[in-house]
Each structure stands twice: as C-alpha cells, then as structure tokens.
Amino acid sequence: MKPDLVSRQPTLQESIFSVMTRLALNHNAINLAQGFPDFDVPAELVEMVHRYMREGHNQYAPMPGVAALRRAVADKIFREHGRIYDPETDLTITAGATEALFAAILAAVQTGDEVLVFEPWYDAYIPAIGYAGGTARTITLHPPKFEIDWSEVHKKITPKTRMIILNSPHNPTGRMLTASDLDALTEITADSQILLLSDEVYEHIIFDGRSHLSLAGRPELAERSFVISSFGKTFHATGWKTGYCAAPAEMTLELRKAHQFITYAVNTPVQYMYAGALKNTGWFASLPGFYQQKRDFFRDLMKTSRFRLLPVEGSYFQLADYSDISDDSDMEFCRRLTIETGVAAIPTSAFYMQNPGQRLIRFCFAKKEETLQRAAEKLCRI
Ligand SMILES: Cc1ncc(COP(=O)(O)O)c(C=O)c1O
C-alpha cells in the first residue's frame, strides 16, 4: 500500500520568489523580482575562500561556528552597537539568516504560543511559526509610510504572546525602525515573557545618513532578542548562505539545539574567509553609499514612468504603485509585466495573510546600472 503523506502545511505554496524567478527565466525577462545582486562578490573574497580550501579547511566546522568568525562578529557588534556578546555562549553561525530564523522560532515557540508579525512580511516567518506549532497574529502596516501603530500592538498582546518579529530595514517596504519605535517596544515588553526576533539582514543597506538601530544596541531589548543577520546581503554573496544569530546565552543554548540538528555546522572555508572580511570596516562604511547610488539611479530613471515610487529608507527594494497603469491584481500585473514587458517584479500581496487589494509591486535594485537602465526603459514605455 502506498503510504499517504499528510501535509503539515497544506496551505503553504511555492515561494513567490521561485515562482517569479522561473517566470522571468522562461520569458527571458529582466529579473528585478528576487532579492539578489546580479554583480559578483569581490574577487578577493573568492580568492580567500580558495586559499582556505587549499590550506585544508574542508571538514566540519565546530557546531556553533568557526571560533575566529564568532569573535569577529562579536567585535563588529560591539563596534557598531556597544553590546558585548560572548562568542562562546551568545553567537551562532548559521546557514544564512533563513536557518537562524527557523532555528530561533523552533527553539522558542511552542504549540499554542502566539507570535506577532507585521504584514507585509518576509515570507519565511509564517511557515516557521507553523512548523513550531505556534499561531501567527498579524498587524497590518499601511502605505505609504508603513509605520507601526504601537497601540494596535498593545491590543494584540495576550497571555499567549511568546514572540514579536521585527525586521529593519524592512523587506519589502524599505522602512526602518526609529528610536521611538524602540522606546515603544521597550515599554510594551517590559515585565513580560515576550521574546523578540529581530531580522536585520539589510543592516548596512541604509540611506540618507540614517543609522541602523539594532535591538542589540538597547540592553532592555537585547536581553530578550534573537538578533539575526546575513553576510549574503552585506557581501553580495547570497549563494554562500552564511549568517548568524546573536542572543543571550540561555536563548542561544536553545537555538543551538535546533541548529545542531538542522545543519550541524556551516561550510568551513567560507566561515574562515568571513572571519577576515569582517575586520575590513571600510567595506561596511562603503555599503550605504554604494546602494544609495543604485537606489537614486533607478528612481531617477523611473521618473518618466507612470509608476509612483514609494520612499525607501533602507534595504534594496523599491515599492511601486501601478494604479495609474492598470486595475489588474498585483499577481496578474506582475505576470503580464514579466511576459509582455520583459521585467519581473514581486506582487506584494504575497506578503500578507489576506490580499489587501493594493496595487503595489516590489522591484529589487541590487543590480548593475546597465540592468537597471534596460529595465527602466521597458518600464517607462508602459
Ligand atoms: C528580510 C529577510 N530576512 C532574511 C532573508 C534570508 O537571508 P539568507 O539569504 O541569509 O538566508 C532575506 C533574504 O531575502 C530577507 O529579505
């Protein structure tokens, strides 16, 4: 008898990023959909990975990560946010931020727990909450500013609330948390059992002189937070899938229990390479300017289009309102944009529990100037 596999997540579908990327490939469209650069990682990083491979760093890394890399991450966080994380007990290197998110949620959320998530969201949070047996409670952020209404957050908190998930700079809106957001978060969580998960993968892709406010920088928040980031975004190397989680020792202990049986350890030569790369503070200093130039270049090219572009404070995403062009749903609009115009984008309804009926799509501008130029020429014609 053929056994039935009863789906644990029957409503879960293929990620919109895979769907749109496939459509882009099938129709030879310019892919401004999925969030990855179309330019290469710095050659010296490739050379360093080769060197560590040649030197024989090719076996399992320690479960929590190569010691030199955890030390380098601790130094970086201290440099930027003034918090001391002990590399032995508080830092774990993971297979990208995705694994860190999944391990943190599995470690902390149990059957019956509620997790507050802001929508639109990055699409990995809800499935992870589902696999952990928790329930996602959503709080909708509204365009054009997508600001958090903290009184609504307050109302949504129940005795079952175990975690709040934050993401700043935010994918897909490009919004960043402000000091007053962190004040409100501190007040709301004080004297509670609520844990925080802070997804900070775009921490260095920030514009117009803004500072990234990490939850690591606020002691009252850091003591209850899993702070997660990704070297994939920071070093243009999304395919190397390396990230980390910083959290107090008791939280890290639980996260590592999940991590050791999800992946056990992350690829060794890349970890050694990042241990060196993280010391290059000039690289971090250059990133805001590098991406701001791309944001401004794309926005400038799009000035003559009929899209209305929303403000972008951080991340490498640009939301665009197409309501002057079409009444189609965002999914249909993106399908036609890919097939008929030759440019792929992401329909933002994919990031909501229920389709809000907005006419907003997301472009990724982490692309070469020639790619942005070719895409904008097509987009300005419609
Ligand atoms: C907000 C956010 N979090 C996490 C991730 C996943 O990061 P990684 O590729 O390191 O797993 C992404 C990737 O697009 C993202 O946009």
PDBQT file of the ligand as one rigid body, heavy atoms in Angstrom, charges set to zero:
ROOT
HETATM    1  C1  LIG A 401      14.186  40.161   5.433  1.00  0.00    +0.000 C 
HETATM    2  C2  LIG A 401      14.982  38.959   5.073  1.00  0.00    +0.000 A 
HETATM    3  N1  LIG A 401      15.338  38.104   6.026  1.00  0.00    +0.000 NA
HETATM    4  C3  LIG A 401      16.062  37.004   5.756  1.00  0.00    +0.000 A 
HETATM    5  C4  LIG A 401      16.465  36.714   4.480  1.00  0.00    +0.000 A 
HETATM    6  C5  LIG A 401      17.228  35.451   4.206  1.00  0.00    +0.000 C 
HETATM    7  O1  LIG A 401      18.603  35.661   4.265  1.00  0.00    +0.000 OA
HETATM    8  P1  LIG A 401      19.610  34.500   3.834  1.00  0.00    +0.000 P 
HETATM    9  O2  LIG A 401      19.712  34.503   2.355  1.00  0.00    +0.000 OA
HETATM   10  O3  LIG A 401      20.887  34.849   4.524  1.00  0.00    +0.000 OA
HETATM   11  O4  LIG A 401      19.056  33.211   4.341  1.00  0.00    +0.000 OA
HETATM   12  C6  LIG A 401      16.125  37.582   3.436  1.00  0.00    +0.000 A 
HETATM   13  C7  LIG A 401      16.516  37.273   2.051  1.00  0.00    +0.000 C 
HETATM   14  O5  LIG A 401      15.989  37.810   1.099  1.00  0.00    +0.000 OA
HETATM   15  C8  LIG A 401      15.355  38.735   3.747  1.00  0.00    +0.000 A 
HETATM   16  O6  LIG A 401      14.994  39.596   2.791  1.00  0.00    +0.000 OA
ENDROOT
TORSDOF 0
